[in-house]
């Protein structure tokens, strides 16, 4: 299994330096069975932009925004843990006359004191919290 670990090792201000934003990325080399460092520009390893999706079937492979403030989702929300990645947070715009029921994962926990308010725009953030345990933590907020 390949894992990427990014760490800023040195920030220098030297008159002879041409790149002040270099970092080292450590990749697992399957052939050599060890981690090897590689230099990359800091701007090339940033997180990917979120993409826009519709619906209420939520996956955790890459970060997405589900629905929009002007066209929110309705109904129950199904979580898809297949190929989920640790720490992926999904933003879900939702508005219905009853709170959604969450399904798809055995352990779905609300965090904080936010509650779903029926009939108004609710923004739900859901995070996949572990590759070995099927747990999703979520929190809810509404517009101002």
Beta strands, then each sheet from edge to edge (+ up, - down):
strand 1: 4-7
strand 2: 22-29
strand 3: 34-41
strand 4: 51-53
strand 5: 57-59
strand 6: 64-66
strand 7: 77-80
strand 8: 89-94
strand 9: 102-103
strand 10: 107-110
strand 11: 122-128
strand 12: 135-142
sheet 1: 1+ 2- 3+
sheet 2: 4+ 6+ 8+ 11- 12+ 10+
sheet 3: 5+ 7+ 9+
end
